[in-house]
Amino acid sequence: MKLSGNTILITGGSSGIGLEMSKRFIQNNNKVIICGRSQEKLNAAKEQLPQLEIVPCDLSDKKQCRALTNWIMEKHPDLNVLINNAAVVNKVNFLGTDDILEMAEQETETNFLAPIRLIHFLYPQLQKNKDSHLINITTGLVYTPRVAYPFYNATKAALHSFTQMFREQSKNTGVSVVEVMFPAVKTPWHKGNPPKIAIATDRAVEEMLTGLEKGIPEIRVGRTKLLYSISRLAPKFAFNKVNSLADG
Ligand SMILES: NC(=O)c1ccc[n+]([C@@H]2O[C@H](COP(=O)([O-])OP(=O)(O)OC[C@H]3O[C@@H](n4cnc5c(N)ncnc54)[C@H](OP(=O)(O)O)[C@@H]3O)[C@@H](O)[C@H]2O)c1
C-alpha cells in the first residue's frame, strides 16, 4: 500500500490508536475522515488536526452505519481505504453481572457487526476506486483469550476469522484485505491502567505502517508475533502467560 494520496475512513479515529493513525495519515493523503460517538472527542481531534473531517456516528446502530456510508458515498466518492478500528471492551465477570446481555450485544454490534456492515455498504465504492484497501484492526487475543474479557476476545476472533475468509472470497476484486493485530498499547482504552508491557501508540502505528508499505496481509505488531507462535506450539502456556499479565 502506498501511504500517500489516499482518501481514508478511520472508525474510532478520535482516540488512542485511531487518533495516532489520523496524525500519520493526515500528512500525505487527500482526506482523512474519522467517526466516533462523542462529539466532544471528535472536536478535540479536529482541534489538534484541523484538516480532519469528523462525523458523529454510533456504529453499533445499523441505521447510523447506513447513514454514514451514504454520506461518504455522496461526499467522498474517491474513498479507497476503510480502516475498521473502533471497538469497545467490558472487563467484567460473566456471572453475577446484571446487564451482561446488553454488554454482549454492544460488543458484538460494535466490534464485529459494524465492520461487516461498513464493508457491505462501502465495498462497491472501494472496488470502483484504484488501489483500495480494507484494513481490519484486531488483537493478539484472537489467538489466546484474556479471561477478564467475556466478549472482546470472541468478537475480535470472529472478525479475524471473517477477515481470513473474506480475503479469499474477494481475491479477484482488486481490493487488498489486511488485518492488523495489536499488542497492548497505551491508550485511553485501559482507563489509566495499561498492562506493564503496553507499548506507545506511535510505536504501534509505525509498525503497522511499515507492514502496510510492505504489503503484509496479516500484520502482527510487537509481541503479537511471539504470541502467535507460542499459541500454536504451546497453547496452554500461551493462555497462562496472557492471563498472568498484571494491569498497571
Ligand atoms: N489499546 C490496546 O491495548 C489495544 C490492543 C489490541 C488491539 N486494540 C484495538 O485497537 C483499536 C483501537 O483501540 P484504542 O486502544 O485506540 O481504543 P480507544 O482509545 O478506546 O478508542 C476507541 C475509539 O473507538 C470509538 N468507538 C467506540 N465505540 C464506538 C461506536 N459504537 N461507534 C463509533 N465509534 C466508537 C471511540 O470513540 P467514542 O467513544 O466517542 O465512540 C474511540 O474513538 C480497537 O479495535 C482495539 O480493539 C487495542
The ligand as a MOL file (V3000), in Angstrom:
LIG
                    3D

  0  0  0     0  0            999 V3000
M  V30 BEGIN CTAB
M  V30 COUNTS 48 52 0 0 0
M  V30 BEGIN ATOM
M  V30 1 N -5.1840 -0.3760 23.3550 0
M  V30 2 C -4.8580 -1.6490 23.2870 0
M  V30 3 O -4.1590 -2.1980 24.1830 0
M  V30 4 C -5.2710 -2.4800 22.1130 0
M  V30 5 C -4.6900 -3.7420 21.9570 0
M  V30 6 C -5.0430 -4.5300 20.8600 0
M  V30 7 C -5.9800 -4.0570 19.9550 0
M  V30 8 N -6.5560 -2.8350 20.1440 0 CHG=1
M  V30 9 C -7.5630 -2.4070 19.1690 0
M  V30 10 O -7.2400 -1.1380 18.6610 0
M  V30 11 C -8.4420 -0.4350 18.3090 0
M  V30 12 C -8.4010 0.9490 18.9220 0
M  V30 13 O -8.2980 0.8290 20.3410 0
M  V30 14 P -7.7820 2.0150 21.2570 0
M  V30 15 O -6.9300 1.4160 22.2840 0
M  V30 16 O -7.2750 3.1320 20.4330 0 CHG=-1
M  V30 17 O -9.1620 2.4130 21.9830 0
M  V30 18 P -9.7620 3.8340 22.4430 0
M  V30 19 O -8.6890 4.7990 22.7630 0
M  V30 20 O -10.7750 3.4980 23.4890 0
M  V30 21 O -10.5370 4.3260 21.1310 0
M  V30 22 C -11.6760 3.6610 20.6670 0
M  V30 23 C -12.3160 4.5140 19.5900 0
M  V30 24 O -13.4910 3.8420 19.1010 0
M  V30 25 C -14.6000 4.7420 19.1370 0
M  V30 26 N -15.8240 3.9760 19.3290 0
M  V30 27 C -16.1270 3.1010 20.3280 0
M  V30 28 N -17.3850 2.6440 20.1710 0
M  V30 29 C -17.8830 3.2250 19.0520 0
M  V30 30 C -19.1420 3.1650 18.3830 0
M  V30 31 N -20.1580 2.4010 18.8360 0
M  V30 32 N -19.3210 3.9120 17.2660 0
M  V30 33 C -18.3010 4.6900 16.8020 0
M  V30 34 N -17.1110 4.7900 17.3920 0
M  V30 35 C -16.9000 4.0680 18.5210 0
M  V30 36 C -14.2720 5.6820 20.3150 0
M  V30 37 O -14.9560 6.9220 20.2360 0
M  V30 38 P -16.3140 7.1810 21.0930 0
M  V30 39 O -16.0820 6.6260 22.4670 0
M  V30 40 O -16.5070 8.6360 21.0430 0
M  V30 41 O -17.3720 6.4390 20.3580 0
M  V30 42 C -12.7770 5.8850 20.0970 0
M  V30 43 O -12.5550 6.8620 19.1060 0
M  V30 44 C -9.6000 -1.3120 18.7940 0
M  V30 45 O -10.0930 -2.0580 17.7070 0
M  V30 46 C -8.9440 -2.2520 19.7990 0
M  V30 47 O -9.5970 -3.4840 19.8720 0
M  V30 48 C -6.2240 -2.0360 21.2000 0
M  V30 END ATOM
M  V30 BEGIN BOND
M  V30 1 1 1 2
M  V30 2 2 2 3
M  V30 3 1 2 4
M  V30 4 1 4 5
M  V30 5 2 4 48
M  V30 6 2 5 6
M  V30 7 1 6 7
M  V30 8 2 7 8
M  V30 9 1 8 9
M  V30 10 1 8 48
M  V30 11 1 9 10
M  V30 12 1 9 46
M  V30 13 1 10 11
M  V30 14 1 11 12
M  V30 15 1 11 44
M  V30 16 1 12 13
M  V30 17 1 13 14
M  V30 18 2 14 15
M  V30 19 1 14 16
M  V30 20 1 14 17
M  V30 21 1 17 18
M  V30 22 2 18 19
M  V30 23 1 18 20
M  V30 24 1 18 21
M  V30 25 1 21 22
M  V30 26 1 22 23
M  V30 27 1 23 24
M  V30 28 1 23 42
M  V30 29 1 24 25
M  V30 30 1 25 26
M  V30 31 1 25 36
M  V30 32 1 26 27
M  V30 33 1 26 35
M  V30 34 2 27 28
M  V30 35 1 28 29
M  V30 36 1 29 30
M  V30 37 2 29 35
M  V30 38 1 30 31
M  V30 39 2 30 32
M  V30 40 1 32 33
M  V30 41 2 33 34
M  V30 42 1 34 35
M  V30 43 1 36 37
M  V30 44 1 36 42
M  V30 45 1 37 38
M  V30 46 2 38 39
M  V30 47 1 38 40
M  V30 48 1 38 41
M  V30 49 1 42 43
M  V30 50 1 44 45
M  V30 51 1 44 46
M  V30 52 1 46 47
M  V30 END BOND
M  V30 END CTAB
M  END
